[in-house]
Amino acid sequence: MSKKILVIGGSAAGPKAAAKARRIDENAEIIIVQKDKDLSMASCGYPYYVGGFFDDRNMLISSSTGVVRNPAYYMNAKKITAYTETEAVSINRAEKLFPAKNSSAGKHWICLTTP
C-alpha cells in the first residue's frame, strides 16, 4: 500500500512540500488543498504587477517556462492532485479523513483511506 499525503495550503510552501514528497516517494498519493483559486502564487511579484512592470496576472502563477500552475499542471507534471477553492475545515486523524468545503460545490468529504 502506498503512502497518502495531505498538504493543506497551496500558496508557495504547500506545492514545494508536495513536490519534495513526490521526489522522495514516487508512488505516494499526494493531495494539495488550497482555499484560494490560485496555486503557487508568487506573492513577491505583487509589487511589480501593481507597479505596472507587467500586466499579465498569470505571470504570478506561472512556471519559469510560462506554464500556469493549476490543478492540471500538478497532475500532469508531478502526479499530484490539487483541489482549489477548497477549505479544510478540520482533520479526523483517527479515521484518516477530513471535511472540506468547496466554495462552489458546498461541503463534501475527501477520504484519505481506501474504501
Summary of the structure (lengths in Angstrom):
residues: 115
radius of gyration: 15.3
end to end distance: 12.8
largest distance: 50.8
contacts: 309
relative contact order: 0.19
helix: 29%
strand: 27%
